[in-house]
Amino acid sequence: MAKAKARREELREKLIEAAEKTIVAQGHAALKARALAEEVGCALGAIYTVFPDLAALILAVNARSFALLGTILSREAEAAAAAGGGPRAIANRTLIALANGYLDFAANHGGRWHALFDFRLPDGQELPAEHLRQQETLFQHLETPLAALQPALPPSERALLARSLFSAAHGMVLLGLEGKLVQLPLPYLREQIALVVSAMGRGLESA
């Protein structure tokens, strides 16, 4: 029993690693069960003894991508805080750093980024609770500086505001990187994101 469980866990890790490699290099749309089975050296049906479908496997890779993005955002927030200043100055600087950290993630990890935001579950399936928890953890990076800028804002409203700010930054990153309106060089896009997020921060500070 213990050996069977260990073999299953080993296969699970191999499948996640193989899927992760494909997503990083080619995107999640390139993920095919037969190619995965050949790469890890298992029968095609063995995949479905570990994952119910390829969607679940993509979500497992996305969990790793969330962790990577969280590490990047934590590093950016720590650097912003280390630069010193008052709480509100740090908060404004942190919002800019988080936005540009997100831009760096999207620019340097395009396959992961698209898998996080373009992938859709099959009809009738809902995101697992763990996946939603990881999303909440990432939004908390935004909620912390927002609490410094708007300390009287109730937590529920602060959570909604964090999502609104993220949506604004995500839109700029998406349009800038993919050239859906105009293709922007990365340094210029970084400057524009900093300009917009800074204006938002000053508005929140004085509201």
Summary of the structure (lengths in Angstrom):
residues: 207
radius of gyration: 19.8
end to end distance: 61.6
largest distance: 62.7
contacts: 610
relative contact order: 0.11
helix: 81%
strand: 0%
